Amino acid sequence: WNLPEFFAVVGADMDSGVLFGEGDLTYHQPMLIGVDYLVRGHIASVERKRGSRAGVFDLVTLHLELVDPDNILIVVSDETYVFPRTAEAAS
């Protein structure tokens, strides 16, 4: 996926005020210049929240893995995005 496709999967668009919440990178091997890496991943979790000021929003966490051509794990990235939801979408 690219970002617009990912946003569409979770019911948002690029202009909906999505924020990067937090991220965690774990390096298992050094990254090397000139190597073509593969990124694989999935949506790890979706959690609906309600804030007194922010209103309803979803926390969507992606789990991404960067592997080298020999399928050796290089980096793991867990990224959480904040998706604001309108009153209609939250009901």
Secondary structure as GFF3:
##gff-version 3
##sequence-region A 1 91
A	DSSP	alpha_helix	3	9	.	.	.	ID=ss1
A	DSSP	beta_strand	19	27	.	.	.	ID=ss2
A	DSSP	beta_strand	38	51	.	.	.	ID=ss3
A	DSSP	beta_strand	55	67	.	.	.	ID=ss4
A	DSSP	beta_strand	73	84	.	.	.	ID=ss5
A	DSSP	alpha_helix	87	90	.	.	.	ID=ss6
###
